[in-house]
Amino acid sequence: MESMEEDRFEVSDDHNHNYCAPAGGDVHTDIRKSQLTDVTSSFPQPLPYLPARGVQERPENREKNHPKATNNSQLMDSDSSSEGSEVCESDIPASAASGADKMSTNSTSKFLLNAMAVDDYRKNHWPNLEKAIDLLLIQKPTDHISISYAQIYSYVYKCVCQQHSELLYKDLTQKIISHLNQVSSRLEVSRPEDFIENFNLALSQYTASLQCIVPVFMYMNKFYIEAKLNRDLGEELMKWFADYVAEKHVKTLMPLLTRAHSMPFQVQPSTMANVVKGLYSLRPEWAQLAPALFSGFIPQIHPPATVSQLPHYAAHDQKLQLELSMNGFPRGDQSRKRSSEDS
């Protein structure tokens, strides 16, 4: 029993598992401690725990996997604050210089890419669009020209996607205005007897071309003209015709229309109706220049009629019927008219 007590020894450890002998330890304890240290050192040590990349380690797992790191965190922070500051200060100039070089390289590449895109627009996209616009502007309403509208739309789509909407709108504006100035110059040299017919041809030809130009430029109209300019391409094109053609010749056109309206069939009724309605659609205030003329084709030009004006309207209708009969337009067969009605 006493020998067993002599062989017994106690191994005490602290909270860090550091095995130490008691204050009054004997030789057996020291021998067992040295043997334990030799045995434990012979086993391979486990690798330190490293969390997976992109995964944030939880605090409780961090204490389990790195017990010494948590205990010595204050020491590491104090050491890193001094050494890390020196490393950062030495690395800042190099990183800043490399960042500046990258920014300058990116800006230069963007500038060259933009310049190449503008050059491609000038050499390829706009010349093809200009040819198509020329064909559409000069075609007559009864003509048929072979144009690939899908190809024109693809050119417009590419120009808008390459941030050339403003440049495309500017070129289209100059092209249309230049064409309208040529139309106005041709009307200036027209003879008075042909002026109404020539104006009707110019108006019909222009409005027919807009039926094709506006749809193919729809992408630019939606994402640039409507979104940034708060306007509509179709309205802009008609406004340009009013500004550069109709307004310059309205003073010459009104007397000719009034005289032609007073002399039936001097001008084709369809031509008269098209010109008068076209002028009213361009500028409704032009109806006040000749109310009697516009009231024959546009409703509600005059104020509402009153009872006292009925005899005046009846006399005007009788005068019109008399003029028609004198110009070879009979009233037709009256044999089937009821006897109770006046002849």
C-alpha positions, 0 to 999 in steps of 0.5 A: 500500500505504501509502495503504491502511494509512493508510485502515485503522482499527480500531474497538475495543469493550468488553463493552457494545458501546461503540465507542471509539477507541484511545489513539493514535487519529487523525482518521480514526477519530474521523470514522468513529466519528461517521459510524457513530453518525449512521447507527445512530441513524437506524434505528428502535430495537426495542421492549423485550421484555415477557413475556406475562401469566401466563408466568414468564420464564426466567433465561437468556431474561431475560439475553438480552432485558434485558442492561442490566437484569441488569447494573444489578440491584444499582443498581435494588434499592438504588434501589427499596428506598428509593423503594418503601418510601416508596410502600408506606408511603403506600399501606398505610392506603388499602388497609387501609381499603378492605379493612376496608370490603369486609369490613364490607360482605360481613358485612352482606350475609351477615347480611341474606341469612341474615335473609331466608332465615330469614324465607322459612323461617318464612313459606313452607317450615315452614307447608307442612311443618307442614300435611303433618305434621298430615295424616300424623299424624292419618290412620288406617292404612286412610285415603288422603290426597293429599299430594305427597311430592315437594313435601315432600321439596323443602321439606326439601331447600331447608331443609337446603341453606340451613343451616336443618337445626337449626331444622327439626329443632327445629320437627319435634321440637316438633310431634311432641311436641305431638301425642304429648301430645295423644294421651296426654291422650285416653288418660287419659280413655278408659274401661278397657274401651276402653283397649286398643283406643284404645292400639292405635289410637294406636300403629298410627296413629303407626307408620303416619305414621312410614312417610311422615315418615321418608322425606321427612325423609331428607335432614335425617336423613342430613346433620344427625341422623346426621352431627352428632347421631349419631342416627337419625330413625326411632329418635328418633320411636319413642323419643318415643312411648315417653317421652310416651305409653307410659311414662305409661300402661304401669302402667294397660295391663299389668293390663288386658292380663293380665286380657284374656289370661286371658280368651280373645277378650275382646280381639281376638287381633290387637289383643293381639298388636299391643299386646304386640309394640309395647310390647316393641319400645319397651322390651324391659325391660317384658316383665319386668313380665308375663313370662307375657303377653309369652311368649305373643307374644314368643319366648325371654322365659322361660329355656330349658325343662328336662326337669323342666318338661315335665309343667308345660307339658303340663298348661298345654296341656290346661287351654287346650284345656279352656277352648277347648272350654268356650267353644264351640270343639270339637276338630273331626272325630275320625272320621279319627283313627287307631285307634292314637292316644288319643282 
